[in-house]
């Protein structure tokens, strides 16, 4: 069976990324649906017996992969890879893992990417401007992307990503929101098998109360919904966020996705409803990308306390999306002969 090759960037070597990745890849449910290609630090990966059996290559020599593989991007000194104690070199390394994985995506060496958690702070301290995986991937591929928190009860997409709240009014535009709705609809249609039904949240309390509590719903969000509907997007709103998420099971039954206006408006309910099984998916890329919905968790790194369930879910979602992409009409990559 020609299983999808899922690239995995190891994240911060001082966080829980290495251990949850190792635990997740030991699960039969994961091993039977994908072939892992790990981009990480050689000595860090050598701590885990499971990875010692993987083939090892340098980034420059990565080509056709026949089985589980470690792409050794760095060989950090011991002081720079201590669990729970992030370092500047570790910050530089975690960014290098991501860029090496992106190069593999561009070259067609992997069918999907799953990213273990990184530290924006530590990467920035290493002198690398970094706002998040989503922004780096968008720039690398020159495409518009959006974050989707894909949970077992609701899917929540974001109209804006990592931006200050004070900037929201100027960042929300009719054309911009219309484009986001079209991207969300286009991306989910192969997954749900039809035009997805999308709930659109307002920005202000009670979705603005007809303009009494803010004009964005009247002047921007409502017109964007109408424009998207004219383009055959099944969008509905603007709806008050508090009322919609008060009955999450009804939301999931009625809508295929919710478009939130800003980060916390979408991520707080998504994480509260099912933190472990909600997966961060980047829509709009030519190759699927997922990640677990948690951070580096330095406080418990290396103690064996971290749950691997979020990483398992992220890997399974990456494999699923890679399969959905392969099933679409159009040219396919040649078989790798496994």
Long-range contacts (C-beta under 8 A, 24 or more apart in sequence): 1-338, 2-335, 2-336, 2-338, 3-33, 3-34, 3-35, 3-319, 3-338, 4-33, 4-34, 4-35, 4-111, 4-112, 4-318, 4-319, 4-322, 4-323, 4-326, 5-34, 5-35, 5-37, 5-65, 5-109, 5-110, 5-111, 5-112, 5-336, 6-34, 6-35, 6-36, 6-37, 6-110, 6-111, 6-112, 6-113, 6-114, 6-315, 6-318, 6-319, 6-322, 7-37, 7-38, 7-39, 7-101, 7-104, 7-105, 7-109, 7-110, 7-112, 7-113, 7-114, 8-36, 8-37, 8-38, 8-39, 8-40, 8-101, 8-113, 8-114, 8-115, 8-116, 8-315, 9-39, 9-40, 9-94, 9-97, 9-98, 9-100, 9-101, 9-113, 9-114, 9-115, 9-116, 9-118, 10-38, 10-39, 10-40, 10-41, 10-44, 10-45, 10-94, 10-97, 10-116, 11-94, 11-97, 11-115, 11-116, 11-117, 11-118, 11-296, 12-86, 12-90, 12-91, 12-94, 12-116, 12-117, 12-118, 12-119, 12-122, 12-296, 13-40, 13-41, 13-44, 13-76, 13-80, 13-81, 13-90, 13-93, 13-94, 14-81, 14-82, 14-83, 14-84, 14-85, 14-86, 14-87, 14-90, 14-296, 14-298, 14-301, 15-83, 15-86, 15-116, 15-117, 15-118, 15-119, 15-295, 15-296, 15-297, 15-298, 15-301, 16-117, 16-296, 16-297, 16-300, 16-301, 16-306, 17-116, 17-117, 17-118, 17-296, 18-44, 18-45, 18-47, 18-48, 18-116, 19-48, 19-83, 19-301, 19-302, 19-304, 19-306, 19-308, 20-116, 20-292, 20-306, 20-307, 20-308, 20-310, 20-311, 21-116, 21-308, 21-311, 22-48, 22-50, 22-51, 23-308, 23-311, 24-308, 24-311, 24-312, 24-315, 25-50, 25-68, 25-315, 26-50, 27-308, 27-312, 29-312, 29-316, 30-312, 30-315, 30-316, 33-316, 33-319, 33-320, 34-315, 34-318, 34-319, 34-322, 35-65, 35-67, 35-68, 35-69, 35-338, 36-68, 36-69, 36-315, 37-62, 37-65, 37-68, 37-69, 37-71, 37-104, 37-109, 37-110, 38-69, 38-70, 38-71, 39-71, 39-73, 39-97, 39-98, 39-100, 39-101, 39-104, 40-70, 40-71, 40-72, 40-73, 40-74, 40-97, 41-72, 41-73, 41-74, 41-75, 41-76, 41-81, 41-93, 41-97, 42-70, 42-72, 42-74, 42-75, 43-75, 43-76, 43-78, 43-81, 44-76, 44-81, 45-70, 45-72, 59-100, 59-103, 59-104, 62-104, 62-107, 62-109, 63-109, 64-109, 64-336, 65-109, 65-336, 66-336, 66-337, 66-338, 67-338, 71-100, 71-104, 73-97, 73-100, 82-302, 83-298, 83-301, 83-302, 83-303, 84-298, 84-299, 84-300, 84-301, 84-302, 85-298, 86-119, 86-122, 86-296, 86-298, 87-122, 88-122, 88-125, 88-126, 89-126, 90-122, 91-119, 91-122, 91-123, 91-124, 91-125, 91-126, 91-128, 92-123, 92-126, 92-127, 92-128, 94-118, 94-119, 94-122, 94-123, 95-123, 95-126, 95-128, 95-130, 98-133, 98-136, 99-136, 102-136, 102-137, 102-140, 105-285, 105-286, 105-287, 106-140, 106-141, 108-333, 110-287, 111-287, 111-288, 111-322, 111-325, 111-326, 111-333, 112-287, 112-288, 112-289, 112-290, 112-318, 112-319, 112-321, 112-322, 112-325, 113-287, 113-288, 113-289, 113-290, 113-318, 114-289, 114-290, 114-291, 114-311, 114-314, 114-315, 114-318, 115-289, 115-290, 115-291, 116-291, 116-292, 116-311, 117-291, 117-292, 117-294, 117-295, 117-296, 117-297, 118-296, 119-295, 119-296, 131-161, 131-162, 132-161, 132-162, 133-282, 133-289, 133-291, 134-161, 134-162, 134-282, 135-161, 135-162, 137-282, 137-285, 137-289, 138-284, 141-285, 141-286, 143-284, 143-285, 143-286, 144-179, 144-183, 144-284, 145-282, 145-283, 145-284, 145-285, 146-180, 146-183, 146-184, 146-282, 146-283, 146-284, 147-266, 147-280, 147-281, 147-282, 147-283, 148-184, 148-187, 148-257, 148-280, 148-281, 148-282, 148-283, 149-266, 149-267, 149-270, 149-271, 149-278, 149-279, 149-280, 149-281, 149-293, 150-278, 150-279, 150-280, 150-281, 150-317, 151-270, 151-273, 151-274, 151-277, 151-278, 151-279, 152-274, 152-277, 152-278, 153-248, 153-249, 153-251, 153-252, 153-273, 153-274, 154-245, 154-248, 154-251, 154-252, 154-255, 154-257, 154-258, 154-269, 154-270, 154-273, 155-188, 155-256, 155-257, 155-258, 156-257, 156-258, 156-259, 156-260, 156-266, 156-267, 156-269, 156-270, 157-184, 157-257, 157-258, 157-259, 157-260, 157-266, 157-283, 158-259, 158-260, 158-261, 158-262, 158-263, 158-266, 158-267, 159-259, 159-260, 159-261, 159-262, 160-261, 160-262, 160-263, 161-263, 162-263, 163-262, 163-263, 165-262, 168-203, 168-261, 168-262, 169-203, 169-216, 172-203, 172-216, 172-220, 172-221, 172-261, 173-220, 173-224, 174-220, 174-223, 174-224, 174-227, 175-224, 176-224, 177-220, 177-221, 177-224, 177-225, 177-228, 178-224, 178-227, 178-228, 178-231, 180-259, 181-224, 181-225, 181-228, 181-233, 181-235, 181-259, 182-228, 182-231, 182-233, 183-283, 183-284, 184-257, 184-259, 184-283, 185-228, 185-233, 185-234, 185-235, 187-283, 187-284, 188-256, 188-257, 190-324, 190-325, 190-327, 190-328, 191-321, 191-324, 192-256, 195-232, 195-233, 195-234, 196-234, 196-256, 196-257, 197-234, 197-236, 197-254, 197-255, 197-256, 197-257, 198-233, 198-234, 198-235, 198-236, 198-255, 198-256, 198-257, 198-258, 198-259, 199-236, 199-237, 199-239, 199-244, 199-251, 199-254, 199-255, 199-257, 199-258, 199-259, 200-224, 200-225, 200-235, 200-236, 200-237, 200-238, 200-239, 200-258, 200-259, 201-237, 201-238, 201-239, 201-240, 201-241, 201-244, 201-258, 201-259, 201-260, 201-261, 201-265, 201-266, 202-237, 202-238, 202-239, 202-240, 202-241, 202-261, 203-238, 203-261, 203-262, 205-240, 205-242, 206-240, 206-242, 207-237, 207-238, 207-239, 207-240, 208-238, 221-261, 235-259, 241-265, 241-269, 245-269, 248-273, 275-310, 276-307, 276-309, 276-310, 276-313, 277-309, 277-310, 277-313, 278-310, 278-313, 279-310, 279-313, 279-314, 279-317, 280-314, 281-317, 281-321, 287-325, 288-318, 288-321, 288-322, 288-325, 289-318, 290-314, 290-315, 290-317, 290-318, 290-321
